[in-house]
Amino acid sequence: MVTGSIDVVLGIRALRRPPTPAQPHRRTVGDGVGRYVAMGAGLMASNVTTFALYVPALKLIEGSGVDAGDEALALAIVLVVTMALVLVPLATVAIAPRHPGGR
């Protein structure tokens, strides 16, 4: 509820301010891949909804009594299903990076 309220306040604030002209992006020393990996890991660690799906599934897989290979396969399937909201758009952009009607 708190994060939703913050989102609403920030949205109203963004609507009330006129847009600023875009500045050209300059690469800096801190623009490495590691920075984005760390940011993604931090965001993933704070994503409670993913944990709510992932942890119970892991518990069920572990308690199922199947061998390690089948557990690994089930874990991979759960990971793909859980991450589908991220992986599908990423794969779409990787396959077709430009819109057909785009410039």
Secondary structure, DSSP 8 states (H G I E B T S, - for coil): -HHHHHHHHHHHHHHHS-----------TT-SHHHHHHHHHHHHHT-HHHHHHHHHHHHHHHTT---HHHHHHHHHHHHHHHTHHHHHHHHHHHH--S-TT--
